[in-house]
Amino acid sequence: MPNRTTARRRFDSAGFTRAAGIALPIILFAAMLLFAILVSLRYANG
């Protein structure tokens, strides 16, 4: 039983790190894109 719990814990941590590694670049890219759009809109309006 304890082996199964440790394995499950390891699997959860590995899945979380993998999801974070996949999502972080996407979030950073989306944030940069949003910032660029906002800046361009501000310059276009002003």
N, C-alpha and C positions, 0 to 999 in steps of 0.2 A: 504493500500500500504506500509506504513513504516513497518508494522509488517512482511510483506512478505520479504522486503529487510533485516531486522534484522535476520530473520530466515535463509535466504540464506547465510548471512554473517557467522552466527554461524555454519551452515552446512559446509561451505567451510573451516573454521578454524578447525573444528573437523576432516574433511577428510584429511586436511594437516597434522595434528598431528598424525592421524592414519597411514598415508603413511610414515611419518618420523619415527614413532616407528617401522614400519615393515622394512623400508629400511636401517635404521642406523645399526642395528646388522649385516645385510647382507653385507653392505659396509665394516664394521669393519672386519668381518670374511674374506672377499675377500682380504682386504689389508694385514691382517696377513698372509694369505696363500701365497700371492704374495711375501711378504717379506721373508717368509720361503723358498720359491722356489729360490728366488734370492740368498739368503745366501748359500743354499745347492749347487747351481750351482757355486758360487764363490769358495766354498771350494773344489768342485769336480775338477774345472779347476786349481786352484792354488795348 
